[in-house]
Amino acid sequence: MQLIIRLFLGFFLVFLNGAVFSQYKTIVSGRVTDIESNQGIEFANIRVDGTTKGVESDVDGKYEIVLNTNEKVKLIFSRVGYKPIEHTIPSFSQGQLRLNLSMVPNDSKLEFIITEEKIISGGMVKQNVEELKLLPSASGN
């Protein structure tokens, strides 16, 4: 009889423990867009500040991240070519939270452009300088 009571209490405590910790689960989802075009930003990084936890937005800019804490959390949204955004999720948020953000592009400028032409043998094609287009740098600077 005592064995049955101990087993029952053991299972009860295990399930109670799971129920207590599961109540602090917040699912934050939404869409990251470009403020100028309103298009979704693919592969934007959404990470929890101070941790290694994070997710990436899909090709439409949609994301979903699960937070397992009852404390306030700072989410950092970033993408190459855009200014990062920090957003704090309050400690009392539980359940589902929808968060849509629009990111502002960085003012990127080219530092230099090569204006010299070289003809390289071995199957390489000569490129005219007039055909080159100015593109923003990968670092966003």
Backbone as ProteinMPNN parsed JSONL, in Angstrom:
{"seq_chain_A": "MQLIIRLFLGFFLVFLNGAVFSQYKTIVSGRVTDIESNQGIEFANIRVDGTTKGVESDVDGKYEIVLNTNEKVKLIFSRVGYKPIEHTIPSFSQGQLRLNLSMVPNDSKLEFIITEEKIISGGMVKQNVEELKLLPSASGN", "coords_chain_A": {"N_chain_A": [[0.821, -1.197, 0.0], [1.927, 1.253, 0.828], [3.849, 1.497, -1.125], [2.323, 1.922, -3.426], [1.174, 4.381, -2.802], [3.481, 5.972, -2.678], [4.393, 5.747, -5.335], [2.23, 6.95, -6.636], [2.388, 9.556, -5.539], [4.92, 10.271, -6.525], [4.506, 10.281, -9.368], [2.551, 12.266, -9.422], [3.973, 14.54, -8.521], [5.848, 14.789, -10.585], [4.195, 15.4, -12.803], [2.994, 17.724, -11.826], [5.215, 19.395, -11.607], [5.885, 19.695, -14.342], [3.58, 21.037, -15.207], [3.756, 23.43, -13.802], [6.111, 24.65, -14.87], [5.416, 24.821, -17.563], [3.582, 26.858, -17.703], [4.898, 29.216, -18.055], [5.378, 29.784, -20.699], [5.797, 31.534, -23.634], [4.814, 32.319, -26.86], [6.126, 34.053, -29.393], [5.327, 35.561, -32.36], [5.326, 36.737, -35.77], [5.857, 39.191, -38.366], [8.579, 40.424, -40.24], [9.278, 43.34, -41.923], [10.304, 45.468, -44.693], [10.502, 48.904, -44.248], [10.123, 50.747, -46.29], [9.24, 49.393, -48.646], [7.407, 47.571, -47.705], [7.721, 44.872, -48.024], [8.368, 41.475, -47.082], [11.202, 40.675, -45.064], [13.603, 38.45, -45.733], [15.433, 35.939, -43.945], [16.016, 37.459, -41.665], [17.463, 38.01, -38.482], [16.318, 36.98, -35.352], [16.862, 37.251, -32.084], [17.317, 36.299, -28.631], [18.373, 38.554, -26.307], [21.497, 38.294, -24.682], [21.624, 35.564, -24.683], [22.09, 32.441, -26.496], [19.954, 31.771, -27.955], [17.849, 31.895, -30.75], [16.099, 32.716, -33.826], [15.368, 32.591, -37.372], [13.87, 34.602, -39.886], [11.486, 33.549, -42.385], [11.209, 33.236, -46.028], [9.167, 35.02, -46.514], [9.369, 36.777, -44.473], [8.263, 35.966, -42.1], [8.219, 34.783, -38.7], [8.771, 32.768, -35.714], [9.212, 32.42, -32.302], [9.899, 30.716, -29.284], [9.547, 31.468, -25.93], [10.652, 30.536, -22.805], [10.222, 31.593, -20.116], [9.371, 33.633, -17.263], [10.254, 36.13, -16.942], [11.07, 39.502, -18.034], [12.075, 39.906, -21.423], [14.509, 40.777, -23.829], [14.255, 41.139, -27.22], [16.217, 41.031, -30.148], [16.211, 42.271, -33.332], [17.718, 41.82, -36.405], [19.472, 42.404, -39.505], [21.632, 42.203, -42.27], [22.346, 45.239, -43.821], [20.271, 46.622, -42.707], [19.055, 48.678, -40.005], [19.444, 47.581, -36.668], [16.814, 46.449, -34.422], [15.596, 46.702, -31.139], [13.419, 45.094, -28.919], [11.449, 44.896, -26.057], [9.942, 42.276, -24.317], [7.36, 42.165, -22.038], [7.355, 40.937, -18.596], [4.967, 39.774, -17.79], [3.771, 38.665, -19.98], [2.182, 35.973, -21.449], [1.369, 32.99, -23.242], [0.232, 33.526, -26.523], [1.824, 35.929, -28.56], [1.695, 38.499, -30.847], [3.902, 40.111, -32.985], [4.715, 42.441, -35.183], [7.162, 43.958, -37.172], [8.776, 46.751, -38.765], [11.672, 47.27, -40.559], [14.342, 49.641, -40.926], [16.283, 50.581, -43.683], [19.905, 50.679, -43.753], [21.964, 53.556, -44.287], [23.939, 53.125, -46.784], [27.123, 53.455, -48.239], [29.405, 53.358, -50.945], [32.858, 52.783, -50.56], [34.958, 52.844, -52.352], [35.624, 52.512, -55.882], [36.791, 50.441, -58.442], [38.47, 51.698, -61.158], [40.096, 50.944, -63.142], [40.943, 49.068, -66.01], [41.666, 45.719, -66.903], [42.952, 43.338, -69.121], [42.663, 40.008, -69.021], [44.148, 37.002, -69.844], [43.207, 33.632, -70.765], [40.565, 32.836, -71.029], [39.028, 34.745, -69.759], [36.725, 37.484, -69.71], [36.76, 40.768, -71.013], [35.784, 43.56, -69.13], [33.899, 46.449, -69.352], [34.219, 49.608, -67.759], [32.031, 51.312, -67.737], [29.898, 49.604, -67.679], [29.72, 48.67, -65.139], [27.881, 48.605, -62.121], [26.93, 50.575, -59.322], [26.775, 49.088, -56.237], [25.402, 48.43, -52.983], [27.574, 47.88, -50.168], [28.401, 44.688, -48.671], [28.637, 44.764, -45.923], [27.025, 46.79, -45.145], [27.965, 49.314, -44.753]], "CA_chain_A": [[0.0, 0.0, 0.0], [2.815, 2.42, 0.86], [4.498, 1.568, -2.433], [1.356, 2.519, -4.36], [1.061, 5.799, -2.442], [4.728, 6.628, -3.096], [4.379, 5.846, -6.798], [1.241, 7.958, -6.993], [2.961, 10.863, -5.21], [6.016, 10.528, -7.461], [3.936, 10.686, -10.649], [1.869, 13.533, -9.221], [4.985, 15.599, -8.459], [6.422, 14.957, -11.924], [3.23, 16.11, -13.633], [2.839, 19.058, -11.258], [6.413, 20.128, -12.0], [5.727, 20.045, -15.755], [2.507, 22.022, -15.341], [4.239, 24.714, -13.279], [7.055, 25.249, -15.802], [4.809, 25.068, -18.868], [2.771, 28.066, -17.68], [5.751, 30.35, -18.396], [5.716, 29.655, -22.112], [5.256, 32.584, -24.497], [5.164, 32.153, -28.267], [6.126, 35.34, -30.091], [5.369, 35.356, -33.814], [4.991, 37.935, -36.522], [6.468, 39.389, -39.682], [9.567, 41.495, -40.334], [9.144, 43.92, -43.255], [11.052, 46.664, -45.055], [9.61, 50.038, -44.007], [9.868, 51.472, -47.534], [8.505, 48.597, -49.644], [6.481, 46.705, -46.99], [7.999, 43.482, -48.389], [8.965, 40.69, -46.016], [12.665, 40.582, -45.092], [13.979, 37.065, -45.498], [16.633, 35.631, -43.174], [16.287, 38.395, -40.569], [17.792, 37.307, -37.244], [15.578, 37.361, -34.158], [17.546, 36.529, -31.005], [17.09, 36.733, -27.259], [19.585, 39.228, -25.846], [22.202, 37.657, -23.588], [21.6, 34.107, -24.825], [22.377, 31.961, -27.852], [18.674, 31.39, -28.547], [17.377, 32.777, -31.804], [15.492, 32.13, -35.019], [15.506, 33.352, -38.615], [12.605, 34.742, -40.598], [11.432, 32.792, -43.637], [11.3, 34.065, -47.24], [8.127, 36.05, -46.455], [9.62, 37.608, -43.307], [7.543, 35.446, -40.929], [9.058, 34.119, -37.701], [8.142, 32.324, -34.467], [10.197, 32.066, -31.284], [9.276, 30.296, -28.031], [10.248, 31.96, -24.737], [10.289, 29.727, -21.644], [10.57, 32.332, -18.907], [8.361, 34.599, -16.834], [10.933, 37.421, -16.789], [11.059, 40.274, -19.271], [13.085, 39.453, -22.373], [14.772, 41.713, -24.908], [14.487, 40.53, -28.529], [16.97, 41.881, -31.066], [15.94, 41.97, -34.737], [18.811, 42.373, -37.196], [19.696, 41.892, -40.861], [22.647, 42.984, -42.974], [21.746, 46.284, -44.638], [19.191, 47.271, -41.964], [19.369, 49.072, -38.629], [18.843, 46.625, -35.725], [15.721, 46.908, -33.558], [15.457, 45.995, -29.867], [12.053, 45.163, -28.4], [11.342, 44.191, -24.785], [8.697, 41.561, -24.041], [7.15, 42.297, -20.598], [7.416, 39.693, -17.835], [3.643, 39.19, -17.585], [3.267, 38.11, -21.238], [2.105, 34.517, -21.529], [0.513, 32.535, -24.323], [0.619, 33.955, -27.861], [2.051, 37.363, -28.731], [1.959, 38.83, -32.252], [4.776, 41.279, -33.043], [5.139, 42.782, -36.536], [8.114, 45.069, -37.154], [9.316, 47.244, -40.025], [13.073, 47.661, -40.386], [14.796, 50.771, -41.73], [17.577, 50.284, -44.314], [21.083, 51.487, -43.42], [22.491, 54.415, -45.341], [25.226, 52.523, -47.142], [27.86, 54.139, -49.293], [30.606, 52.668, -51.391], [34.083, 53.485, -50.177], [35.765, 53.041, -53.55], [35.296, 51.695, -57.049], [37.96, 50.239, -59.291], [38.217, 52.301, -62.467], [41.134, 50.485, -64.058], [40.608, 47.849, -66.734], [42.744, 44.799, -67.23], [42.579, 42.203, -69.961], [43.307, 38.806, -68.494], [44.007, 35.886, -70.779], [42.774, 32.368, -70.167], [39.115, 32.685, -71.058], [38.336, 35.81, -69.04], [36.127, 38.479, -70.59], [37.051, 42.154, -70.671], [34.611, 44.25, -68.603], [33.989, 47.895, -69.457], [33.893, 50.304, -66.517], [30.705, 51.906, -67.87], [28.886, 48.589, -67.435], [29.675, 48.362, -63.715], [26.847, 49.324, -61.383], [27.238, 50.78, -57.911], [25.967, 48.269, -55.366], [25.786, 48.639, -51.581], [28.523, 46.9, -49.649], [27.794, 43.609, -47.893], [28.642, 45.095, -44.498], [26.041, 47.838, -44.903], [28.652, 50.59, -44.522]], "C_chain_A": [[0.864, 1.261, 0.0], [3.525, 2.602, -0.472], [3.587, 2.247, -3.453], [1.221, 4.017, -4.081], [2.312, 6.555, -2.88], [4.799, 6.778, -4.615], [3.411, 6.928, -7.258], [1.781, 9.363, -6.719], [4.102, 11.235, -6.154], [5.507, 10.998, -8.815], [3.247, 12.045, -10.547], [2.859, 14.698, -9.215], [5.629, 15.849, -9.813], [5.468, 15.747, -12.813], [2.991, 17.529, -13.127], [4.012, 19.945, -11.658], [6.311, 20.578, -13.453], [4.67, 21.108, -15.965], [2.96, 23.395, -14.869], [5.158, 25.384, -14.278], [6.435, 25.552, -17.154], [3.975, 26.342, -18.873], [3.585, 29.309, -18.038], [6.185, 30.306, -19.848], [5.006, 30.758, -22.901], [5.734, 32.335, -25.915], [5.009, 33.511, -28.943], [6.254, 35.05, -31.577], [4.99, 36.656, -34.5], [5.702, 37.979, -37.848], [7.406, 40.584, -39.617], [9.516, 42.022, -41.763], [10.082, 45.108, -43.432], [10.094, 47.845, -44.941], [9.244, 50.776, -45.296], [8.988, 50.685, -48.5], [7.418, 47.724, -49.028], [6.613, 45.231, -47.399], [8.628, 42.767, -47.201], [10.478, 40.622, -46.175], [13.034, 39.148, -44.754], [15.298, 36.981, -44.742], [17.008, 36.724, -42.17], [16.534, 37.575, -39.302], [16.961, 37.877, -36.1], [16.21, 36.563, -33.023], [17.219, 37.144, -29.658], [18.403, 37.305, -26.745], [20.187, 38.5, -24.641], [22.209, 36.145, -23.632], [22.038, 33.734, -26.236], [21.1, 31.562, -28.577], [18.248, 32.41, -29.587], [16.774, 32.001, -32.949], [15.746, 33.062, -36.196], [14.141, 33.471, -39.265], [12.658, 33.954, -41.894], [11.447, 33.748, -44.834], [10.241, 35.156, -47.29], [8.309, 36.988, -45.269], [8.927, 37.122, -42.051], [8.496, 34.696, -40.005], [8.198, 33.659, -36.532], [9.244, 31.895, -33.513], [9.463, 31.769, -29.982], [10.154, 30.761, -26.874], [9.749, 31.169, -23.535], [10.718, 30.405, -20.347], [9.428, 33.258, -18.531], [8.983, 35.966, -16.582], [10.866, 38.191, -18.101], [12.276, 39.892, -20.114], [13.25, 40.516, -23.442], [15.066, 40.925, -26.177], [15.217, 41.534, -29.408], [16.729, 41.379, -32.49], [17.049, 42.611, -35.56], [18.874, 41.685, -38.555], [20.737, 42.788, -41.498], [21.931, 43.981, -43.886], [20.615, 47.027, -43.948], [19.672, 47.637, -40.564], [18.706, 48.075, -37.677], [17.769, 47.278, -34.862], [15.728, 46.054, -32.297], [14.032, 46.188, -29.37], [11.965, 44.319, -27.136], [9.953, 43.578, -24.637], [8.493, 41.627, -22.529], [7.096, 40.94, -19.898], [6.045, 39.029, -17.683], [3.046, 38.6, -18.866], [3.305, 36.591, -21.186], [1.154, 34.157, -22.651], [1.081, 32.974, -25.662], [0.768, 35.469, -27.894], [2.418, 37.611, -30.184], [2.746, 40.131, -32.292], [5.276, 41.459, -34.476], [6.027, 44.018, -36.472], [8.51, 45.453, -38.561], [10.726, 47.759, -39.771], [13.45, 48.747, -41.379], [16.146, 50.412, -42.356], [18.684, 51.21, -43.81], [21.407, 52.396, -44.582], [23.863, 53.88, -45.697], [25.829, 53.272, -48.329], [29.057, 53.291, -49.676], [31.826, 53.479, -50.992], [34.972, 53.739, -51.389], [35.211, 52.179, -54.673], [36.552, 51.603, -57.9], [37.635, 50.771, -60.68], [39.224, 51.848, -63.512], [40.69, 49.186, -64.713], [41.844, 47.013, -66.954], [42.189, 43.703, -68.109], [43.379, 41.006, -69.468], [43.075, 37.68, -69.477], [43.542, 34.643, -70.033], [41.271, 32.258, -70.086], [38.354, 33.747, -70.3], [37.841, 36.858, -70.03], [36.479, 39.867, -70.091], [35.744, 42.836, -70.251], [34.828, 45.747, -68.719], [33.534, 48.54, -68.15], [32.487, 50.881, -66.572], [29.605, 50.908, -67.55], [28.769, 48.229, -65.955], [28.605, 49.206, -63.036], [27.299, 49.473, -59.942], [26.259, 49.971, -57.082], [26.363, 48.545, -53.923], [26.726, 47.531, -51.114], [27.812, 45.871, -48.804], [27.727, 43.933, -46.406], [27.634, 46.174, -44.146], [26.669, 49.199, -44.638], [28.746, 51.399, -45.79]], "O_chain_A": [[0.585, 2.216, -0.725], [3.775, 3.729, -0.899], [4.048, 3.06, -4.255], [1.161, 4.825, -5.008], [2.209, 7.666, -3.4], [5.219, 7.82, -5.119], [3.721, 7.719, -8.148], [1.652, 10.256, -7.556], [4.23, 12.396, -6.54], [6.0, 11.986, -9.359], [3.34, 12.87, -11.455], [2.607, 15.729, -9.838], [5.925, 16.993, -10.157], [5.895, 16.671, -13.506], [2.804, 18.443, -13.929], [3.824, 21.11, -12.008], [6.62, 21.728, -13.764], [4.835, 21.99, -16.809], [2.595, 24.41, -15.461], [5.013, 26.581, -14.524], [6.894, 26.467, -17.838], [3.681, 26.867, -19.946], [3.003, 30.361, -18.299], [7.281, 30.762, -20.175], [3.784, 30.895, -22.844], [6.929, 32.158, -26.147], [3.905, 34.046, -29.05], [7.187, 34.369, -32.003], [4.41, 37.555, -33.89], [6.102, 36.95, -38.392], [7.086, 41.616, -39.026], [9.689, 41.258, -42.713], [10.586, 45.676, -42.463], [8.989, 47.794, -45.48], [8.168, 51.367, -45.383], [8.082, 51.254, -49.111], [6.583, 47.187, -49.756], [5.709, 44.436, -47.143], [9.34, 43.382, -46.407], [10.982, 40.522, -47.293], [12.809, 38.683, -43.637], [16.167, 37.843, -44.882], [18.185, 36.897, -41.857], [15.877, 36.557, -39.084], [16.903, 39.09, -35.902], [16.108, 35.337, -32.997], [16.893, 38.326, -29.548], [19.427, 36.622, -26.746], [19.477, 38.138, -23.703], [22.739, 35.5, -22.727], [22.319, 34.602, -27.063], [21.159, 31.064, -29.702], [18.278, 33.618, -29.35], [16.917, 30.781, -33.036], [16.266, 34.167, -36.039], [13.34, 32.539, -39.202], [13.734, 33.714, -42.442], [11.674, 34.945, -44.662], [10.395, 36.126, -48.033], [7.501, 37.896, -45.07], [8.99, 37.795, -41.022], [9.449, 34.06, -40.455], [7.057, 34.092, -36.373], [10.11, 31.099, -33.875], [8.524, 32.475, -29.615], [11.353, 30.483, -26.84], [8.547, 31.136, -23.275], [11.493, 29.842, -19.574], [8.612, 33.625, -19.377], [8.317, 36.865, -16.068], [10.633, 37.605, -19.158], [13.352, 39.598, -19.592], [12.27, 41.093, -23.913], [16.009, 40.135, -26.217], [14.894, 42.722, -29.422], [17.005, 40.223, -32.812], [17.3, 43.81, -35.434], [18.406, 40.561, -38.735], [20.729, 44.001, -41.288], [21.023, 43.612, -44.63], [20.049, 47.958, -44.52], [20.567, 47.0, -40.01], [17.531, 47.75, -37.852], [17.799, 48.481, -34.603], [15.85, 44.831, -32.37], [13.5, 47.297, -29.393], [12.361, 43.154, -27.14], [8.934, 44.249, -24.803], [9.37, 41.184, -21.787], [6.826, 39.919, -20.53], [5.98, 37.819, -17.464], [1.928, 38.086, -18.84], [4.348, 35.998, -20.909], [0.243, 34.919, -22.975], [2.276, 32.815, -25.914], [-0.049, 36.199, -27.333], [3.353, 36.999, -30.7], [2.328, 41.135, -31.714], [6.151, 40.723, -34.931], [5.695, 45.0, -35.808], [8.578, 44.605, -39.451], [10.948, 48.581, -38.882], [12.96, 48.782, -42.508], [17.058, 49.986, -41.648], [18.438, 52.371, -43.482], [21.154, 52.05, -45.737], [24.84, 54.146, -44.998], [25.14, 53.659, -49.272], [29.644, 52.6, -48.844], [31.826, 54.707, -51.077], [35.669, 54.752, -51.439], [34.439, 51.248, -54.446], [37.284, 52.581, -58.053], [36.659, 50.355, -61.305], [39.201, 52.324, -64.647], [40.131, 48.309, -64.055], [42.937, 47.539, -67.166], [41.091, 43.198, -67.874], [44.609, 41.002, -69.499], [41.944, 37.43, -69.896], [43.498, 34.626, -68.803], [40.749, 31.642, -69.156], [37.13, 33.662, -70.203], [38.467, 37.09, -71.065], [36.495, 40.114, -68.885], [34.725, 42.707, -70.929], [35.835, 46.265, -68.236], [32.586, 48.079, -67.514], [31.81, 50.934, -65.545], [28.498, 51.305, -67.188], [27.819, 47.554, -65.558], [28.446, 50.387, -63.347], [27.975, 48.597, -59.403], [25.047, 50.145, -57.205], [27.521, 48.859, -53.65], [26.676, 46.401, -51.601], [26.735, 46.141, -48.273], [26.851, 43.43, -45.703], [27.409, 46.446, -42.967], [25.953, 50.15, -44.324], [29.294, 52.501, -45.78]]}, "name": "protein", "num_of_chains": 1, "seq": "MQLIIRLFLGFFLVFLNGAVFSQYKTIVSGRVTDIESNQGIEFANIRVDGTTKGVESDVDGKYEIVLNTNEKVKLIFSRVGYKPIEHTIPSFSQGQLRLNLSMVPNDSKLEFIITEEKIISGGMVKQNVEELKLLPSASGN"}
